[in-house]
Amino acid sequence: MDTTLKTKASHTEFDVESIRREFPILSVKVHGRPLIYFDNAASSQKPLAVIKAISTYYETVNSNVHRGVHHLSSLATDQFEAARKTIATHLNANVDEVIYTRGTTEAINLVAFSYGEAFVKEGDEIIISQMEHHSNIVPWQLLCERKKAVLKYISITESGELNMDEYKKLLSVKTKLVAVNHVSNSLGTINPVEEIISLAHAKNIPVLLDGAQAMPHMKVDVKELDVDFYCFSGHKVYGPTGIGILYGKEKWLKQMPPYQGGGEMIKEVHLDKSTYQEPPLRFEAGTPNIEGSIVLATAIDYMNKLGFDAIAKQENKLLAYATEKLSAIPGIKFVGQAKHKSAIVAFNIDGLHPYDIGVMLDQQGIAVRTGHHCTQPIMDLYCIPGTVRASFSFYNTIEEIDVFITALKKAIEILKK
Amino acid sequence: MSIEEAEKGLIEDFEVFDDWMGKYEYIIDLGKDVPMIDEKYKDENHTIKGCQSKVWLHSEMKDGRIYFTADSDAMITKGLVAMVISVLSGHTPEEIMQSKLEFIDKIGLQEHLSPTRANGLLAMIKQIKLDATAHALAKK
């Protein structure tokens, strides 16, 4: 019995080498060295399944959706809607609650506009946090300017966690929405979203989660979370760029006016007045990113085939190893040391500018992100110009981290000479 | 020395390096000799913001020629800034306006001019040309 279990376990062991072979870009050379791609939080690389699905679409399906009576158009429509179903099933959402967008940014802008039009008036408050990506700050600033509403920020602690006591105090009868990230892109913090949602719901306040950094790493169940809006981007979950998803509870979507006009969002257009489709089509003006939508489902299928438990196990291993190795480097200061973290390590080296370190690592074939990561308020808070951020994916290896550490030491040696 | 001659000199200096390390060590060294901007000019008006590293630049006209002083918070950017200044400083506004700065490409540093590098170098070169235009107009 024991032996059988062990054999089974070894079969399901994550075979990184064979997975890496499914990602052609991982074998390119940069400055004459093998690429080490640690910029996965910015965008992930694509497996052959995804790359091939893009060409298959254009070779055999390409046509406009929801319009033609001809064969290709119905084939494209079928696949487009089947992809919506795949994504809905993955999120445990109803299919009519899944809206195609250009990405997380557009999804948040859509809610800020349409929910804002329906529910936010002068003097109302929106709560976000100081650890948000600019894409989850600026749409709310625009909304607040438009409606003369007030934007409130949950502060963050030194270790990079949300100040939950403050959050509780910010929730009031004036609060119309809470919008925070599920996982922080610059700190890696996994936020206590269940608690955030239940505290807001206790006061009948809906919650939007920016899931751009969560979706690549964990299985998200919108019903279990009971979240009102959830957004993510295709290109961070091993799918194409220019496609993203907004999940919204039907009860909200039905009450929200369109975001943009034209194309598929109309029911009837007359010179004096138009009527609109029910969600989700109401929010999908113009010809959508058909290929992106269909292939996003391919990417989601790919991740499910790998299995989120296996993905998490591999990524946690990489995070722990990188954190341990980096800790031994003199003058290192981690930015973001939350208890629950995604596979992101952000740091600075005493006396050195992150830009210089980034350039030196690039020369050695290593792709990290340096700068403020579109989270300037966080950098202001820590009084730093930016950080060096290494973000891992399941296709990264312990050996790559070893090369990275050696390269980092070399960079420091040159810069400190 | 003309701008082109100064560029040629820099290109020759870099020819000795056959690996990236030597090249970047030299860039960093050049940064240490940048004509340092006076602290009093390190204000908002003299700041050129890249997305990542900051550059401060000041220009002054003396006897019909422009002299630059600068600084940056990143070492590599500072070295690149020092190189641009060493080539352009001491020339007339017209000469500076017409300069092509081909040395950056020839040394293989063109990627530092890419907007994605966001180091402020591209913005600094634009500012230098704007300063030169302003000085040229003031002269008239």
HADDOCK unambig.tbl for C-alpha pairs under 7 A between the chains (distance, minus, plus):
assign (segid A and resid 353 and name CA) (segid B and resid 74 and name CA) 5.34 0.50 0.50
assign (segid A and resid 355 and name CA) (segid B and resid 52 and name CA) 6.50 0.50 0.50
assign (segid A and resid 355 and name CA) (segid B and resid 53 and name CA) 6.64 0.50 0.50
assign (segid A and resid 355 and name CA) (segid B and resid 74 and name CA) 6.60 0.50 0.50
assign (segid A and resid 356 and name CA) (segid B and resid 74 and name CA) 6.13 0.50 0.50
assign (segid A and resid 356 and name CA) (segid B and resid 75 and name CA) 6.39 0.50 0.50
assign (segid A and resid 356 and name CA) (segid B and resid 76 and name CA) 5.88 0.50 0.50
assign (segid A and resid 363 and name CA) (segid B and resid 20 and name CA) 6.88 0.50 0.50
assign (segid A and resid 371 and name CA) (segid B and resid 52 and name CA) 5.06 0.50 0.50
assign (segid A and resid 414 and name CA) (segid B and resid 25 and name CA) 6.63 0.50 0.50
